[in-house]
Amino acid sequence: MPRTFLIDTDTASDDAVALIMALRAPDVRVAAITVVAGNVDVVQATRNALYTVELCGANVPVYSGAAKPLMRIYQNATWFHGRDGLGDHGYAAPNLSQQSNHAVDAIIETIEANPGIELVTLGPLTNIALAVSRRPAIAKKVSRCVVMGGNPCCEGNITPAAEFNIFVDPEAASIVMRSGLPVELIGWQLCRGGAVLDSKDIDEVLSLKTKLADFAIECNSHARKALMIQTGEDGICLPDPVAMCVALDPSVGTIWSDHYVEVETQSELTRGMTVVDRLNVADDERNLAVWEPAIAAASKAKVCWQIDTARWKQTLYTALR
C-alpha cells in the first residue's frame, strides 16, 4: 500500500521541486495539496502549485487557503524567488483549476479520511494552525508532520534570528508546536554547505535532459542569484526539497534528537526564532515558568541536525529523470 501525503505549500521555486519529488515518488499517494501565502501571495502560490501538478501529469486536488498570517502583516519573499515565485520566466497559466473548498477545510477532511497520513509543510504554518485549532483531534491522526522551518542552531535566512516560514507567522508556528502533532523539524541549516547544488550538481541535473530537470534549474535561477547575494554561496539552495527528501526517507536524516521547541512571538528582534531545548533544561526550576506551556502540551519535536547530502542529491536526481 502506498503511503499517503498531505502537502501544505507556499509554492515558489524550491517548493515546486519538492512537489515534483512527492508526485514522482512511486510509493507515495499525494491526497491533496493545500496552499498558503508565504513566498508569494496565495493566488500566485496556488497557480504555481497547479502548474507543477500539471507539469508532472498528476491528478491531485489543489486547495487555496490563508491569504495572510494569523496576526501579522503579510510579507513575501519575491526578492528571493522572483515576482511570480518561479524566477519570472513567464510560464503559461495552468489548465488545471483549484478546488472550491478552502484549504483549512480540506486539511481537516483529508486527515480524518486518511488516519496515519503524513503531513509535509513547506511554508508558513497558518493553514495548519487554523486546522488544528478548529479540530484539535486531527493531531493524533497524523503519523508524521515534517516541517520545513526554523533554524535551531544557527542564523536565520530572513533575519539574524529567524527562518522565513516561521518568521512570517510565528503565532501559527507556536500553535503547531504545541498542538500534539508529531513534528519533525527540518531547519534551514540542513540545505546549506554541502547540500547546496553547486555548478557540478546543476550540470548533473541538466544532463538528465528531461522537462522536469530543466524546469527545476530554470525556475530556481532567480533564487541562485539571490543566494549569492545573501550568503555568498554559488549554487541553488533547496530547503523544501531537502525536507521532502527526509519525508520520503527519514533515514536521510542521520542525526536526530527529541526536544521541546518554542517560537518567539513577543520580541521584534527575535521574532520567529525557533528555540530548541537541546540541553533538556526547560523543566528545571530556572526555566519552568517560561516553558510551562510547551511542557504542558507534552509534545516534543524530533529535530534533525544532519543529513546525508549524497543521498539527498541522488534522491533529487531520481525524481527529475
BELSUL-V461215 format. One record per pair of residues at least 4 apart in sequence whose ideal C-beta (glycine too) atoms are under 6 Angstrom apart, sorted by the first residue. I is the first residue (numbers start at 1). J is the second residue. Records with the same first field share a line. If there is no record, write none. Layout:
I: J  J
This chain:
2: 27  28  29
3: 28
4: 29  31  114  117
5: 22  28  30  118  120
6: 31  32  110  117  119
7: 33  120
8: 34  121  127
9: 15  122  123
10: 36  38  39  45  123
11: 15  16  45  48  49
12: 39  40  81  85
13: 81  86  87  219  220  223
14: 238  239  240
15: 122  240
16: 52  219
17: 216  241
18: 122  240  241  244
19: 23  52
20: 24  56  212  319
21: 241  244  319
22: 28  30  244
23: 30  56  58
24: 319
25: 248
30: 60
31: 110  114
32: 61  106  110
33: 49  60  62
34: 63  65  103  106  107  127
35: 42  45  46  49  64  65
36: 65  66  123  124  126  127
37: 41  42  67  68  74
38: 123  124  168
39: 77  81  85
40: 44  45  76  85
42: 64  67
44: 85
46: 64  98
48: 85  86
49: 62
50: 62  94  96
51: 91  94
53: 58  60
54: 94  96
61: 99
62: 98
63: 99  101  103  106
64: 98
65: 103  104  127
66: 126  127
68: 74
69: 126  168  169
70: 169  171  172
71: 171
75: 168
77: 81  164
78: 83
80: 223  226
81: 85  223
82: 87  88  222
83: 88
84: 88
86: 91  219
87: 219  221  222
89: 218
101: 105  106
103: 127
104: 127  130  131
106: 110
107: 131
108: 131  135  138
111: 117  138  141
115: 141
116: 143
117: 142
118: 143  144
119: 142  145
120: 146  247
121: 128  147
122: 148  240
123: 165
124: 165  168  169
125: 129  172  173  176
126: 169  172
128: 176
129: 172  175  176
132: 136  139  179
139: 179  180  181
142: 181
144: 182
145: 181  182  183
146: 184  243  247
147: 183  185
148: 186  239  240  243
149: 163  165  166
150: 163  166  185  187  274
151: 156  163  187  188
152: 187  274  276  303
154: 189
155: 160
156: 161  162  163
157: 163  164  188
158: 162  164  167
161: 270  273
162: 166  167  272  273
163: 188
166: 170  173  272  274
167: 272
170: 263  265  271  272
171: 265
173: 263
174: 263  265
177: 261
178: 297
180: 299
183: 301
184: 302
185: 301  303
186: 190  243  246  304
188: 239
190: 242  307
191: 195  237  238  239  242
194: 309
195: 309
196: 233  235  237
197: 201  202  235  236
198: 235
202: 217
205: 213  217
206: 217
208: 213  320  321
212: 320
213: 320
214: 218
215: 219
216: 320
220: 224  236
224: 236
226: 230
227: 231  233  237
228: 234
238: 242
242: 312
245: 252  312  315
246: 252  253
252: 307  308  311  312
253: 304  307
254: 306  308
255: 305  306
256: 302  304
257: 303
258: 300  302
259: 276  277  278  300  303
260: 277  282  294  300
261: 274  276  301
262: 275  294
263: 274
264: 270  273
276: 303
277: 282
281: 287
282: 287  291
283: 288  295
287: 291
288: 292
291: 295
292: 296
307: 312
